[in-house]
Structure formats: C-alpha cells, structure tokens
Amino acid sequence: MQYNVVEFTQIEILRSEALKLRHKKKIGLAIKALSKAVSLKGKTEDYEEGDGENLDVAECYRIRADIYFKRKDYDSAMADYAEAAKLIKWTMDYEGIARCYEKKKDWDAAIVYYTKGIRFGIRSGDGRANSYHCRGKIYLEHKKNYDKAISDLKKAIKDCWVESSDCKGCLECKEMIAEAKRRKNA
C-alpha cells in the first residue's frame, strides 16, 4: 500500500480540531472528530514506531482516552489507551490504563500496567519515574509491601529528571519512604 498524504493530513487536521474543541469544552464534538481520525487508521501504510501516522493516530486515541477518563468512563479510556499502546509503546499509555485500574480499585492490575510502563520507558526513552512513584504508592498504601514500596520510591527519585531537592514528586517519595520504613518497623 502506498503512503496516502491526504488521509495522513486528515488525521492531523482532525486531531488539531479535536484539541481546539476540547479546549473550548465541546467534548462531544471533540470525541466525534477523534473517532473520525482513528477510523482512518490502517488506510495508509503502516510505519515503524514513532513515525507520522502511527504517532498521530496514537495521540488521537490518547486524547480521547483522557476525555473518557475525565468523564469517569474508565472502560472506554482503557480501551483507547490500549489502542494507543499498540501503535506506539509509550509509558504514558500504560500509566493511563493503570490509573483507570486504580480508580476501579484493582491494585494488582494497576501494578501490572505500571510495570509495563516502566519496561517500555526503558525502550522509548520517556520517563519511568512516575510509574515507579505510583506503583510504590500502591505497594505502600494498598498492598502493605513496604520493601517493594521503598525500592520503587527510591527508583522514582533516581529516574526523576528534575533536581530532587526541587521536585515535589521526589519530596513526596522521600516522605513515603520514611512512612514505609516506619510501618515496616512498627
């Protein structure tokens, strides 16, 4: 199949239009534009990870998933994050799925998806600190596995790209490490 510039451009236009509509709080129209954009997926040649169309379509799925997440439609959000992850394996898509499972209080599934986010963060070069932070928080607060919590929270600090003394997330991790040590020794 040959590269189809028209369809690629349509996807980009629809994605841009959806972002504007979302910003203007016209959520129904934004979802409609994003749905049209993702319907064009597969009508053009598939490219290697990170290339044009796959990246744009993945972003359309991700934007729509974010909208569903804010609407508390976690099943639809998870489905769209999963579609985005099939196209471009980025940490943020797995974190999105994990956040949905957290909202559903399915801690084991959330841990699985934060772990996938960590694994693909290595490959794609995007941040893993947030996945370590969130997984460590689950181990601390819900699984009562203080050793794993401490390990993940230390990794979150290590992987953080912000100077740890200036980072609110790192400060929170340090507080949670202290809490995990306190609970472990209690």
N, C-alpha and C positions, 0 to 999 in steps of 0.2 A: 504494500500500500504506500502511496506517495504522501509526503507531507502536504497537508492542506492548510494553507495560510489563512484562508477565510474562516474555517472553523476554529483554528487556534486564536485568531483575532476575536471571534465572537465570544469565546470563553473568557478572554481577558476583559472585554467590554462588559460582559455580564457580571464578572467578579467585581469590577470597579463600580458598576451601577449598584450592586448589592451593598457594597461598603458605604456608599453615599446614603442609600435608603436606610440602612441600619443606623447610621449616624443621625438621620432625621426621624428615627423611631417609627419608620414604616416597615415593621418587621415582616408582615405578611408578604409585602411586595419583595422584600429582600430575599425571603425564602423562595419565592417564585423564580426570581432571577437566578439564584444559586442552583435551584433544581434544573432549570433550563441549561445552565452551564455544565452541570455534571452529566446531563443526558447526552452531551456531545462527546463525552469520554469514549475512547475506543474507535471513533470515526476517523481519527487521524493516526498516523504511525506511532507506535509506542517507542519511547526514547529511553536512554539509560537514566538511572536515578539522578535526580537533580536537574534534568533538562526541562525546557519550556513548558510544554503542555501538561506533563505529569505534575509539575510543580504547581501550575495554575489550578488544575482540577483538584489536586490535594488541598490547596488553600481554600477552594470553594467548599469542599467537604468540611474543612476545619472551621470556617466562618459559620456555616450552617449549624455545625455541631455546637459551637459556642452559643449560638442563639437558642438552640434547643436546651442546652444546659441551663441558661438563664431562665428559661420557661419551666424548668424542673421536669422536662421530658427526657429523663436520663437514658431510656432505652433508645430513643432516636438519636440522641447525642452520641451514645456509644457506637451505634451503627455507622454514623458518619465519621467519627474518629477512626474506626477500624478501616473504613474505605480509604481514608487519607493515608493511613499507615501502610496499606497495600501498595500505594503508589510511591510514596517517599517515606522511608522508615526513619522518622524523627522522634526524638524523645517526647516532644510536646503532645504528639498524638496518643502515645501510650499513657502519658500523665493524664490526659483528658479522660481516657477510659477509666483509669484508676480513680480519678476524682468522682466519676459517676458511681463507681462501686462504693466509694466512701460515703456518698450521700445515701446509698441504699444500705449502708452499714454491713457490707460484705467485705470484711477486713482481709480475708485470705485472698480474694480475687483482686482487691486493690494492691496487695503486696505483689502478686504475680505481675500486674501491669507496671507497677513502679520498677520492678526488676527488669522487665523488658525495656523500659525507658532508659535504665542505666546501661543495659547491654548495647542498645542502639546509639546511645550517647557517645560511646567509645568510637563507634564506626562513623557516625555522621559528623562528629566534632561539636555537636551542640551540648549545652550544659547538662550535667548529671546531678549537680548539687541539689537542685530542688527535689529530684526523685529520691535521693538519699535522705534528705530532710523529711519529706513526707512519709517515707517508709519507716524511718527511725521513730517518727512521732506515733505511728500506728503500733510499732513494737512496744513503745513506752506506755501509751495510754490504753491500748485495747488488748494487746497480746501478752502484756506483762513479761516480755522477754527483754530484760534490761541489758544483757550483754550485747544482743543484736542491736538494740536501740543505741547504745553507746558507740558501737562500731560504725553504724550508719551515720550518726550525727557527726562523728569525727571526720568521716569521709566527705560529708557535705561541706564542712568547713574547709577541708583540704582542696576540694574541687571548686570552691567558690572563686570567681574571677575578681571579686571586689576585695579590697584590702580588708581582712577580717575584723580589724578594730573599728572600721567604719560601716560594717554591714549589719543591718538589723537582723537578717536571717542568721548570720553567724553568731550574733549575740544570743538570739533565741536558742540556737543549737547548744551553745555553751550552758545556758540555763537548764535546758532539758537534759544534758549530760549530767549536770550536778544533781538534778532531780532523780535520774535513773540510778546514779550511784547511791543516793540517799535511800531510795526504795529497796535497792538490792541489799544494802547493808542493814536494813531495818529488821 
